Amino acid sequence: MNKIIFSWVLFLCVQLAYAELHDPARPAKYIENQPGIMSISQLDLALTLVSVDRKIVVINGQTLKIGESIGSERVEMIESNSVRLTGPSGTITLFLLDKPVKKAVP
């Protein structure tokens, strides 16, 4: 009897060791990152810093200046609410907020 229980426990342990781990918090339409290939949905603009002497953005946790690249996309323009990137997919504009930061005074 002990040999049968031991055999089943060993069988289950082997199965678990080779089972694919699944992240329960992963989105349903998750796409694995591929080196050098980025889609618009994979670019997350988190911060824009615009001052007199510098312009910096944070995209996917990476700090970038004008002329630097993330994947195959190059930073062309940085404004207070957006960043423009160019690359193989054309020109992409990422917005930090849905609405402009400054409103025109009537």
Biotite code that builds the C-alpha atoms (Angstrom):
import biotite.structure as struc

atoms = struc.array([
    struc.Atom([0.000, 0.000, 0.000], chain_id="A", res_id=1, res_name="MET", atom_name="CA", element="C"),
    struc.Atom([2.826, 2.408, 0.875], chain_id="A", res_id=2, res_name="ASN", atom_name="CA", element="C"),
    struc.Atom([4.508, 1.680, -2.483], chain_id="A", res_id=3, res_name="LYS", atom_name="CA", element="C"),
    struc.Atom([1.350, 2.621, -4.370], chain_id="A", res_id=4, res_name="ILE", atom_name="CA", element="C"),
    struc.Atom([0.940, 5.903, -2.480], chain_id="A", res_id=5, res_name="ILE", atom_name="CA", element="C"),
    struc.Atom([4.624, 6.691, -2.923], chain_id="A", res_id=6, res_name="PHE", atom_name="CA", element="C"),
    struc.Atom([4.345, 5.968, -6.668], chain_id="A", res_id=7, res_name="SER", atom_name="CA", element="C"),
    struc.Atom([1.375, 8.334, -7.050], chain_id="A", res_id=8, res_name="TRP", atom_name="CA", element="C"),
    struc.Atom([3.094, 11.092, -5.077], chain_id="A", res_id=9, res_name="VAL", atom_name="CA", element="C"),
    struc.Atom([6.232, 10.680, -7.204], chain_id="A", res_id=10, res_name="LEU", atom_name="CA", element="C"),
    struc.Atom([4.126, 10.733, -10.388], chain_id="A", res_id=11, res_name="PHE", atom_name="CA", element="C"),
    struc.Atom([2.367, 13.963, -9.330], chain_id="A", res_id=12, res_name="LEU", atom_name="CA", element="C"),
    struc.Atom([5.661, 15.624, -8.379], chain_id="A", res_id=13, res_name="CYS", atom_name="CA", element="C"),
    struc.Atom([7.138, 14.827, -11.793], chain_id="A", res_id=14, res_name="VAL", atom_name="CA", element="C"),
    struc.Atom([4.038, 16.204, -13.519], chain_id="A", res_id=15, res_name="GLN", atom_name="CA", element="C"),
    struc.Atom([4.176, 19.435, -11.505], chain_id="A", res_id=16, res_name="LEU", atom_name="CA", element="C"),
    struc.Atom([7.888, 19.852, -12.182], chain_id="A", res_id=17, res_name="ALA", atom_name="CA", element="C"),
    struc.Atom([7.290, 19.884, -15.940], chain_id="A", res_id=18, res_name="TYR", atom_name="CA", element="C"),
    struc.Atom([3.977, 21.755, -15.951], chain_id="A", res_id=19, res_name="ALA", atom_name="CA", element="C"),
    struc.Atom([3.942, 25.229, -17.448], chain_id="A", res_id=20, res_name="GLU", atom_name="CA", element="C"),
    struc.Atom([3.680, 27.908, -14.787], chain_id="A", res_id=21, res_name="LEU", atom_name="CA", element="C"),
    struc.Atom([0.733, 30.235, -15.357], chain_id="A", res_id=22, res_name="HIS", atom_name="CA", element="C"),
    struc.Atom([0.482, 33.732, -13.911], chain_id="A", res_id=23, res_name="ASP", atom_name="CA", element="C"),
    struc.Atom([-3.129, 34.195, -12.740], chain_id="A", res_id=24, res_name="PRO", atom_name="CA", element="C"),
    struc.Atom([-2.785, 38.006, -12.942], chain_id="A", res_id=25, res_name="ALA", atom_name="CA", element="C"),
    struc.Atom([-1.628, 38.002, -16.586], chain_id="A", res_id=26, res_name="ARG", atom_name="CA", element="C"),
    struc.Atom([-4.103, 39.712, -18.971], chain_id="A", res_id=27, res_name="PRO", atom_name="CA", element="C"),
    struc.Atom([-6.072, 37.437, -21.290], chain_id="A", res_id=28, res_name="ALA", atom_name="CA", element="C"),
    struc.Atom([-4.616, 38.981, -24.471], chain_id="A", res_id=29, res_name="LYS", atom_name="CA", element="C"),
    struc.Atom([-1.018, 39.089, -23.212], chain_id="A", res_id=30, res_name="TYR", atom_name="CA", element="C"),
    struc.Atom([1.682, 38.949, -25.913], chain_id="A", res_id=31, res_name="ILE", atom_name="CA", element="C"),
    struc.Atom([5.199, 37.903, -24.960], chain_id="A", res_id=32, res_name="GLU", atom_name="CA", element="C"),
    struc.Atom([7.801, 40.622, -25.651], chain_id="A", res_id=33, res_name="ASN", atom_name="CA", element="C"),
    struc.Atom([9.976, 39.920, -28.663], chain_id="A", res_id=34, res_name="GLN", atom_name="CA", element="C"),
    struc.Atom([13.389, 41.630, -28.829], chain_id="A", res_id=35, res_name="PRO", atom_name="CA", element="C"),
    struc.Atom([13.454, 44.581, -31.224], chain_id="A", res_id=36, res_name="GLY", atom_name="CA", element="C"),
    struc.Atom([9.757, 44.363, -32.119], chain_id="A", res_id=37, res_name="ILE", atom_name="CA", element="C"),
    struc.Atom([7.352, 46.666, -30.312], chain_id="A", res_id=38, res_name="MET", atom_name="CA", element="C"),
    struc.Atom([3.737, 47.485, -30.938], chain_id="A", res_id=39, res_name="SER", atom_name="CA", element="C"),
    struc.Atom([1.913, 50.604, -29.799], chain_id="A", res_id=40, res_name="ILE", atom_name="CA", element="C"),
    struc.Atom([0.119, 48.630, -27.097], chain_id="A", res_id=41, res_name="SER", atom_name="CA", element="C"),
    struc.Atom([3.488, 47.619, -25.595], chain_id="A", res_id=42, res_name="GLN", atom_name="CA", element="C"),
    struc.Atom([4.633, 51.246, -25.196], chain_id="A", res_id=43, res_name="LEU", atom_name="CA", element="C"),
    struc.Atom([3.579, 52.756, -21.871], chain_id="A", res_id=44, res_name="ASP", atom_name="CA", element="C"),
    struc.Atom([4.317, 56.465, -21.421], chain_id="A", res_id=45, res_name="LEU", atom_name="CA", element="C"),
    struc.Atom([4.620, 57.002, -17.674], chain_id="A", res_id=46, res_name="ALA", atom_name="CA", element="C"),
    struc.Atom([6.261, 60.434, -17.339], chain_id="A", res_id=47, res_name="LEU", atom_name="CA", element="C"),
    struc.Atom([7.212, 63.524, -19.308], chain_id="A", res_id=48, res_name="THR", atom_name="CA", element="C"),
    struc.Atom([9.607, 66.110, -17.903], chain_id="A", res_id=49, res_name="LEU", atom_name="CA", element="C"),
    struc.Atom([9.883, 69.326, -19.878], chain_id="A", res_id=50, res_name="VAL", atom_name="CA", element="C"),
    struc.Atom([11.988, 72.199, -18.581], chain_id="A", res_id=51, res_name="SER", atom_name="CA", element="C"),
    struc.Atom([14.062, 74.996, -20.090], chain_id="A", res_id=52, res_name="VAL", atom_name="CA", element="C"),
    struc.Atom([17.260, 72.943, -20.268], chain_id="A", res_id=53, res_name="ASP", atom_name="CA", element="C"),
    struc.Atom([16.032, 69.347, -20.715], chain_id="A", res_id=54, res_name="ARG", atom_name="CA", element="C"),
    struc.Atom([13.262, 67.116, -21.981], chain_id="A", res_id=55, res_name="LYS", atom_name="CA", element="C"),
    struc.Atom([12.942, 63.559, -20.662], chain_id="A", res_id=56, res_name="ILE", atom_name="CA", element="C"),
    struc.Atom([10.326, 60.818, -20.961], chain_id="A", res_id=57, res_name="VAL", atom_name="CA", element="C"),
    struc.Atom([9.893, 57.474, -19.230], chain_id="A", res_id=58, res_name="VAL", atom_name="CA", element="C"),
    struc.Atom([8.554, 54.743, -21.505], chain_id="A", res_id=59, res_name="ILE", atom_name="CA", element="C"),
    struc.Atom([8.261, 51.176, -20.170], chain_id="A", res_id=60, res_name="ASN", atom_name="CA", element="C"),
    struc.Atom([10.440, 52.176, -17.200], chain_id="A", res_id=61, res_name="GLY", atom_name="CA", element="C"),
    struc.Atom([13.270, 53.386, -19.454], chain_id="A", res_id=62, res_name="GLN", atom_name="CA", element="C"),
    struc.Atom([14.381, 57.054, -19.276], chain_id="A", res_id=63, res_name="THR", atom_name="CA", element="C"),
    struc.Atom([14.854, 58.557, -22.733], chain_id="A", res_id=64, res_name="LEU", atom_name="CA", element="C"),
    struc.Atom([15.870, 61.869, -24.326], chain_id="A", res_id=65, res_name="LYS", atom_name="CA", element="C"),
    struc.Atom([15.292, 63.131, -27.861], chain_id="A", res_id=66, res_name="ILE", atom_name="CA", element="C"),
    struc.Atom([17.255, 60.995, -30.303], chain_id="A", res_id=67, res_name="GLY", atom_name="CA", element="C"),
    struc.Atom([17.377, 57.888, -28.080], chain_id="A", res_id=68, res_name="GLU", atom_name="CA", element="C"),
    struc.Atom([15.572, 54.667, -28.939], chain_id="A", res_id=69, res_name="SER", atom_name="CA", element="C"),
    struc.Atom([13.393, 52.075, -27.271], chain_id="A", res_id=70, res_name="ILE", atom_name="CA", element="C"),
    struc.Atom([13.227, 48.902, -29.318], chain_id="A", res_id=71, res_name="GLY", atom_name="CA", element="C"),
    struc.Atom([13.089, 50.014, -32.942], chain_id="A", res_id=72, res_name="SER", atom_name="CA", element="C"),
    struc.Atom([11.303, 53.308, -32.155], chain_id="A", res_id=73, res_name="GLU", atom_name="CA", element="C"),
    struc.Atom([13.252, 56.587, -31.862], chain_id="A", res_id=74, res_name="ARG", atom_name="CA", element="C"),
    struc.Atom([12.169, 59.601, -29.763], chain_id="A", res_id=75, res_name="VAL", atom_name="CA", element="C"),
    struc.Atom([11.660, 62.581, -32.102], chain_id="A", res_id=76, res_name="GLU", atom_name="CA", element="C"),
    struc.Atom([9.706, 65.111, -30.010], chain_id="A", res_id=77, res_name="MET", atom_name="CA", element="C"),
    struc.Atom([8.821, 65.531, -26.338], chain_id="A", res_id=78, res_name="ILE", atom_name="CA", element="C"),
    struc.Atom([6.041, 67.818, -25.117], chain_id="A", res_id=79, res_name="GLU", atom_name="CA", element="C"),
    struc.Atom([4.401, 68.206, -21.698], chain_id="A", res_id=80, res_name="SER", atom_name="CA", element="C"),
    struc.Atom([1.586, 65.752, -22.529], chain_id="A", res_id=81, res_name="ASN", atom_name="CA", element="C"),
    struc.Atom([2.998, 63.617, -25.348], chain_id="A", res_id=82, res_name="SER", atom_name="CA", element="C"),
    struc.Atom([5.975, 62.078, -27.094], chain_id="A", res_id=83, res_name="VAL", atom_name="CA", element="C"),
    struc.Atom([6.394, 61.390, -30.812], chain_id="A", res_id=84, res_name="ARG", atom_name="CA", element="C"),
    struc.Atom([8.278, 58.278, -31.895], chain_id="A", res_id=85, res_name="LEU", atom_name="CA", element="C"),
    struc.Atom([9.350, 57.192, -35.383], chain_id="A", res_id=86, res_name="THR", atom_name="CA", element="C"),
    struc.Atom([10.369, 53.771, -36.563], chain_id="A", res_id=87, res_name="GLY", atom_name="CA", element="C"),
    struc.Atom([9.495, 50.922, -38.897], chain_id="A", res_id=88, res_name="PRO", atom_name="CA", element="C"),
    struc.Atom([5.802, 51.214, -37.994], chain_id="A", res_id=89, res_name="SER", atom_name="CA", element="C"),
    struc.Atom([5.746, 54.920, -38.930], chain_id="A", res_id=90, res_name="GLY", atom_name="CA", element="C"),
    struc.Atom([5.121, 57.868, -36.622], chain_id="A", res_id=91, res_name="THR", atom_name="CA", element="C"),
    struc.Atom([3.544, 57.144, -33.243], chain_id="A", res_id=92, res_name="ILE", atom_name="CA", element="C"),
    struc.Atom([2.333, 59.726, -30.727], chain_id="A", res_id=93, res_name="THR", atom_name="CA", element="C"),
    struc.Atom([1.893, 58.562, -27.139], chain_id="A", res_id=94, res_name="LEU", atom_name="CA", element="C"),
    struc.Atom([-0.182, 60.728, -24.804], chain_id="A", res_id=95, res_name="PHE", atom_name="CA", element="C"),
    struc.Atom([0.331, 60.961, -21.056], chain_id="A", res_id=96, res_name="LEU", atom_name="CA", element="C"),
    struc.Atom([-3.176, 62.271, -20.350], chain_id="A", res_id=97, res_name="LEU", atom_name="CA", element="C"),
    struc.Atom([-6.425, 62.119, -22.289], chain_id="A", res_id=98, res_name="ASP", atom_name="CA", element="C"),
    struc.Atom([-6.803, 65.897, -22.240], chain_id="A", res_id=99, res_name="LYS", atom_name="CA", element="C"),
    struc.Atom([-4.263, 68.667, -22.849], chain_id="A", res_id=100, res_name="PRO", atom_name="CA", element="C"),
    struc.Atom([-2.389, 69.874, -19.772], chain_id="A", res_id=101, res_name="VAL", atom_name="CA", element="C"),
    struc.Atom([-2.843, 73.565, -20.611], chain_id="A", res_id=102, res_name="LYS", atom_name="CA", element="C"),
    struc.Atom([-6.091, 75.076, -21.806], chain_id="A", res_id=103, res_name="LYS", atom_name="CA", element="C"),
    struc.Atom([-6.316, 78.212, -23.917], chain_id="A", res_id=104, res_name="ALA", atom_name="CA", element="C"),
    struc.Atom([-7.552, 81.237, -22.018], chain_id="A", res_id=105, res_name="VAL", atom_name="CA", element="C"),
    struc.Atom([-10.727, 82.693, -23.646], chain_id="A", res_id=106, res_name="PRO", atom_name="CA", element="C"),
])
